[in-house]
Amino acid sequence: MTPEWVFGLAGVLAAAAPLTIAVIGETFSERAGVVNLSVNGAMLLAAMAAFAVAVQTGSLVSGFLVGALIGAVMALVVAFASLTLRQSQVAVGLVLALLGRDLAYFLGNPFMGVPGPRVGHIPIPWLAELPVLGPLFFQQSPLVYIAFLTILLAWVWIFRTRPGLVLRGVGERPPAAFTRGIPVTRVRYRYAVLGGALVGLAGAAYTLDLKGGWQGPISGIDGIGWIVLAITIFGGWHPVRGALGAFLFALLQWLSLVLQPRLPGIPSQVLNVAPFPLMIFTLLLTNLGNTEWAQTMLARLPASSRRIALRILRSLQVSPPAALGVAFEEE
């Protein structure tokens, strides 16, 4: 008999799958130097539109394609406004985040609570029968398998291919990349749109898989986009570390549910929102070692304790791409 905690952790992997896909999408975009702050609105609008299209057509594939298209178009608007029109990426992204959210709630009213198609679990033959590992990894939705595949492909692409080297060069030192004949603006457009498409795909995954429908403001999707942006930073713009951040957030959400019946003295609302401040606290740790007061406190510790603390802080420390959000004009 499979232990209950295995099914719980399998649920954590399922909940982390859309987060992981969106984080990797934003990682691609920011690696190229484009900050796409429209993620929250894009995910909401993609989630609503994907579900609406799937209901109308009966096709899950059409729903996912529409979700990816919406994410790509919103990212294209951010890229065009910043790369071509030289407007603030932050301002344009924030406006689109609000616009996407409001459009999703307004246009999605007719589809609230409507039953529709949903992606089911597809066990992998033979592997699904393995004890513990089978229920955990091989009796999942296709979105979970796609999330793990996305992690692998993103890591290989960024760190083991020449286009990945070009991507890193554009995000770190665009003038040097340009002098080597790389079309910096075109590359930034390409990865911004790719990242947006993955964000839209993640939004569609919520209503067509994880949540199983559109419930408007109570769908539980609003705010996830901001968590995606935070996890991207926590992950140090690295697909594997970003995926670990997504798994951590999903684990914290699961623990908040598990602990509710065991801690009756704590209001359920506190446990429900606990993953968000805990994720913010984890994010703060990524740059804690650079602060003057932290250095002062570490200096007061015994040598052995100081070495351990420094090792932990250095493992968490991240540095953004040098040209992130920095305009570059090809001449």
C-alpha positions as CSV (number, residue, x, y, z in Angstrom):
1,M,0.0,0.0,0.0
2,T,1.4,3.4,-1.0
3,P,2.0,5.8,2.0
4,E,-0.2,8.9,2.1
5,W,2.8,11.2,2.0
6,V,3.8,9.8,-1.4
7,F,0.4,11.0,-2.8
8,G,1.0,14.3,-1.1
9,L,4.4,14.8,-2.7
10,A,3.0,13.7,-6.0
11,G,0.5,16.6,-5.6
12,V,3.4,18.9,-4.9
13,L,5.0,18.0,-8.2
14,A,1.7,18.5,-10.0
15,A,1.3,21.9,-8.4
16,A,4.8,22.9,-9.2
17,A,4.6,22.0,-12.9
18,P,2.9,25.2,-14.2
19,L,5.1,27.3,-11.9
20,T,8.2,25.6,-13.2
21,I,7.3,26.2,-16.9
22,A,6.5,29.9,-16.2
23,V,9.8,30.4,-14.2
24,I,11.8,28.9,-17.1
25,G,10.0,31.1,-19.5
26,E,10.8,34.2,-17.5
27,T,14.4,32.9,-17.1
28,F,14.8,32.9,-20.9
29,S,13.4,36.4,-21.2
30,E,15.5,37.9,-18.4
31,R,18.6,36.0,-19.6
32,A,18.2,38.0,-22.8
33,G,17.8,41.3,-20.8
34,V,14.1,41.7,-21.0
35,V,12.1,42.0,-17.8
36,N,8.5,40.9,-18.4
37,L,6.5,42.1,-15.5
38,S,3.2,41.3,-17.3
39,V,3.5,37.7,-16.1
40,N,0.6,37.8,-13.6
41,G,-1.8,39.3,-16.1
42,A,-0.6,37.1,-18.9
43,M,-1.1,33.9,-16.8
44,L,-4.6,35.0,-15.8
45,L,-5.7,36.0,-19.3
46,A,-4.2,32.8,-20.8
47,A,-5.8,30.6,-18.2
48,M,-9.3,32.1,-18.9
49,A,-8.9,32.2,-22.7
50,A,-7.5,28.7,-22.9
51,F,-10.4,27.3,-20.9
52,A,-12.9,29.3,-22.9
53,V,-11.5,28.0,-26.2
54,A,-11.3,24.4,-24.9
55,V,-15.0,24.6,-23.8
56,Q,-16.1,26.0,-27.2
57,T,-14.0,23.7,-29.4
58,G,-13.7,20.6,-27.1
59,S,-10.0,20.6,-27.9
60,L,-7.4,20.8,-25.1
61,V,-4.7,21.3,-27.7
62,S,-6.5,24.4,-29.0
63,G,-6.8,25.8,-25.5
64,F,-3.1,25.3,-24.8
65,L,-2.2,26.9,-28.1
66,V,-4.3,30.0,-27.4
67,G,-2.8,30.3,-23.9
68,A,0.7,30.2,-25.3
69,L,-0.3,32.7,-28.0
70,I,-1.7,35.2,-25.5
71,G,1.5,34.9,-23.4
72,A,3.7,35.4,-26.5
73,V,1.7,38.5,-27.7
74,M,1.8,40.2,-24.3
75,A,5.6,39.6,-24.1
76,L,5.9,40.9,-27.6
77,V,4.1,44.1,-26.6
78,V,6.6,44.5,-23.7
79,A,9.5,43.8,-26.0
80,F,8.3,46.2,-28.7
81,A,7.6,49.0,-26.2
82,S,11.1,48.7,-24.6
83,L,13.3,47.6,-27.4
84,T,11.8,49.6,-30.3
85,L,10.0,52.5,-28.6
86,R,12.5,52.8,-25.8
87,Q,9.9,52.9,-23.1
88,S,10.3,51.5,-19.5
89,Q,10.0,47.8,-19.4
90,V,8.8,48.0,-15.8
91,A,6.0,50.5,-16.5
92,V,4.7,48.7,-19.6
93,G,4.9,45.4,-17.9
94,L,2.9,46.6,-14.8
95,V,0.2,48.1,-17.0
96,L,-0.2,44.9,-19.0
97,A,-0.3,42.9,-15.8
98,L,-3.3,44.9,-14.6
99,L,-4.9,45.0,-18.0
100,G,-4.6,41.2,-18.4
101,R,-6.1,40.6,-15.0
102,D,-9.1,42.8,-15.5
103,L,-9.7,41.5,-19.0
104,A,-9.6,37.9,-17.7
105,Y,-12.2,38.6,-15.0
106,F,-14.4,40.6,-17.4
107,L,-14.3,38.4,-20.4
108,G,-14.3,35.2,-18.3
109,N,-17.6,35.8,-16.6
110,P,-19.7,33.6,-18.9
111,F,-17.3,30.7,-18.3
112,M,-17.2,30.8,-14.5
113,G,-18.1,27.4,-13.0
114,V,-18.7,25.9,-16.5
115,P,-17.6,22.3,-16.8
116,G,-15.0,21.7,-19.5
117,P,-12.3,19.3,-20.7
118,R,-9.4,18.5,-18.5
119,V,-6.0,16.9,-18.9
120,G,-6.0,13.6,-17.1
121,H,-3.2,11.5,-15.6
122,I,-1.3,9.3,-18.0
123,P,0.7,6.6,-16.2
124,I,3.9,5.5,-17.9
125,P,3.7,1.7,-18.5
126,W,5.9,-0.5,-16.2
127,L,7.4,2.6,-14.5
128,A,4.1,3.5,-12.9
129,E,4.1,0.2,-11.0
130,L,7.3,0.9,-9.2
131,P,6.9,1.3,-5.4
132,V,7.0,5.0,-4.2
133,L,8.7,6.2,-7.4
134,G,5.7,5.1,-9.6
135,P,3.0,7.1,-7.9
136,L,5.4,10.0,-7.3
137,F,6.8,10.5,-10.8
138,F,5.2,8.2,-13.3
139,Q,1.5,8.4,-12.6
140,Q,1.2,12.1,-13.3
141,S,-0.3,14.5,-15.8
142,P,1.5,15.1,-19.1
143,L,2.2,18.7,-17.8
144,V,4.4,17.3,-15.1
145,Y,6.4,15.3,-17.6
146,I,6.6,18.4,-19.8
147,A,7.8,20.5,-16.9
148,F,10.7,18.1,-16.2
149,L,11.5,17.9,-19.9
150,T,11.5,21.7,-20.0
151,I,14.0,21.9,-17.2
152,L,16.4,19.6,-19.0
153,L,16.0,21.2,-22.4
154,A,16.5,24.7,-20.9
155,W,19.6,23.7,-19.1
156,V,21.1,22.1,-22.1
157,W,20.1,25.0,-24.4
158,I,21.5,27.7,-22.1
159,F,24.7,26.1,-20.9
160,R,25.6,23.5,-23.5
161,T,24.8,25.0,-27.0
162,R,26.1,27.9,-29.0
163,P,22.7,29.7,-29.2
164,G,22.7,29.5,-25.4
165,L,26.1,31.1,-25.3
166,V,24.7,33.9,-27.6
167,L,21.8,34.3,-25.2
168,R,24.1,34.7,-22.2
169,G,26.3,37.1,-24.1
170,V,23.3,39.3,-25.1
171,G,22.1,39.4,-21.5
172,E,25.5,40.1,-20.0
173,R,27.4,42.2,-22.5
174,P,25.3,43.3,-25.5
175,P,28.0,45.7,-26.9
176,A,30.5,42.8,-27.1
177,A,27.9,40.5,-28.6
178,F,27.0,43.1,-31.2
179,T,30.6,43.6,-32.3
180,R,30.8,39.9,-32.9
181,G,27.9,40.2,-35.4
182,I,25.0,39.1,-33.1
183,P,21.7,40.9,-33.8
184,V,21.1,41.8,-30.1
185,T,17.6,43.3,-30.5
186,R,16.4,40.4,-32.7
187,V,17.7,37.9,-30.1
188,R,16.0,39.7,-27.3
189,Y,12.7,39.7,-29.2
190,R,13.0,36.0,-29.8
191,Y,13.6,35.0,-26.2
192,A,11.1,37.5,-24.9
193,V,8.4,35.9,-27.1
194,L,9.5,32.4,-26.2
195,G,9.4,33.2,-22.5
196,G,6.0,34.7,-22.9
197,A,4.7,31.7,-24.7
198,L,5.9,29.4,-21.8
199,V,4.2,31.7,-19.3
200,G,0.9,31.5,-21.3
201,L,1.2,27.8,-21.5
202,A,1.7,27.7,-17.7
203,G,-1.5,29.8,-17.3
204,A,-3.5,27.4,-19.5
205,A,-2.2,24.5,-17.4
206,Y,-4.0,25.9,-14.3
207,T,-7.5,25.8,-15.8
208,L,-7.1,22.9,-18.1
209,D,-5.2,20.6,-15.7
210,L,-4.4,21.7,-12.1
211,K,-7.6,23.7,-11.2
212,G,-9.9,22.0,-13.7
213,G,-11.9,25.1,-14.7
214,W,-12.2,28.9,-14.5
215,Q,-13.6,30.3,-11.3
216,G,-12.8,34.0,-11.8
217,P,-11.3,35.8,-8.8
218,I,-11.5,32.7,-6.7
219,S,-9.5,30.5,-9.2
220,G,-6.4,30.9,-7.0
221,I,-4.2,32.0,-9.9
222,D,-4.0,35.7,-9.2
223,G,-0.7,36.5,-7.6
224,I,1.1,33.4,-9.0
225,G,2.7,35.5,-11.6
226,W,4.4,37.7,-9.0
227,I,5.7,34.5,-7.3
228,V,7.1,33.4,-10.7
229,L,9.1,36.6,-10.9
230,A,10.3,36.1,-7.3
231,I,11.3,32.5,-8.0
232,T,13.2,33.6,-11.1
233,I,15.3,35.8,-8.9
234,F,15.7,33.2,-6.2
235,G,16.8,30.7,-8.9
236,G,19.6,33.0,-10.0
237,W,18.3,32.9,-13.6
238,H,19.2,29.2,-13.8
239,P,16.5,26.7,-14.9
240,V,17.4,24.0,-12.4
241,R,17.6,26.2,-9.4
242,G,14.4,28.0,-10.5
243,A,12.6,24.7,-10.7
244,L,13.8,23.9,-7.2
245,G,12.3,27.2,-6.1
246,A,9.0,26.3,-7.7
247,F,9.0,22.9,-5.9
248,L,9.8,24.7,-2.7
249,F,6.8,27.0,-3.0
250,A,4.5,24.2,-3.9
251,L,5.8,22.2,-0.9
252,L,5.1,25.1,1.4
253,Q,1.6,25.3,0.1
254,W,1.1,21.6,0.7
255,L,2.5,21.9,4.2
256,S,0.1,24.7,5.0
257,L,-2.8,22.3,4.2
258,V,-1.3,19.4,6.1
259,L,-0.7,21.5,9.2
260,Q,-4.2,23.1,9.4
261,P,-5.9,20.1,11.2
262,R,-2.8,19.6,13.4
263,L,-2.6,23.3,14.6
264,P,-6.2,24.2,15.4
265,G,-5.1,27.2,17.5
266,I,-3.7,29.0,14.4
267,P,-6.3,30.5,12.1
268,S,-6.5,28.8,8.7
269,Q,-6.0,32.1,6.9
270,V,-2.6,32.4,8.5
271,L,-1.5,29.0,7.2
272,N,-2.9,29.7,3.8
273,V,-0.9,32.8,3.2
274,A,2.2,31.6,5.1
275,P,4.0,30.3,1.9
276,F,4.0,33.8,0.4
277,P,6.0,35.6,3.2
278,L,8.2,32.5,3.6
279,M,9.0,32.7,-0.1
280,I,9.8,36.4,0.2
281,F,12.1,35.6,3.2
282,T,13.9,33.0,1.2
283,L,14.3,35.5,-1.6
284,L,15.8,38.0,0.8
285,L,18.4,35.4,1.8
286,T,19.8,35.4,-1.7
287,N,21.5,38.8,-1.2
288,L,21.7,38.8,2.6
289,G,25.4,38.2,2.5
290,N,26.1,41.4,0.7
291,T,24.6,43.6,3.4
292,E,26.9,45.5,5.8
293,W,25.0,44.5,8.9
294,A,25.1,40.9,8.0
295,Q,28.9,41.1,7.5
296,T,29.2,42.7,10.9
297,M,27.1,40.0,12.6
298,L,29.1,37.2,10.8
299,A,32.4,38.8,12.0
300,R,31.2,38.3,15.6
301,L,30.7,34.6,15.2
302,P,33.3,31.9,16.1
303,A,35.5,31.0,13.1
304,S,33.9,27.6,12.5
305,S,30.3,29.0,12.7
306,R,31.3,31.9,10.5
307,R,32.6,29.6,7.8
308,I,29.4,27.5,7.8
309,A,27.2,30.6,7.6
310,L,29.3,32.1,4.8
311,R,29.1,28.9,2.8
312,I,25.3,28.8,3.2
313,L,24.9,32.5,2.2
314,R,27.3,32.1,-0.8
315,S,25.3,29.1,-2.0
316,L,22.1,31.2,-2.0
317,Q,23.7,34.3,-3.4
318,V,22.7,35.3,-7.0
319,S,23.7,37.9,-9.5
320,P,21.3,39.1,-12.3
321,P,22.4,39.3,-15.9
322,A,24.5,42.5,-16.2
323,A,22.4,44.0,-18.9
324,L,19.0,43.0,-17.5
325,G,16.6,45.8,-18.2
326,V,19.3,47.9,-19.8
327,A,18.5,49.5,-23.2
328,F,20.9,48.8,-26.0
329,E,20.8,50.6,-29.3
330,E,22.5,49.0,-32.3
331,E,24.5,51.4,-34.4
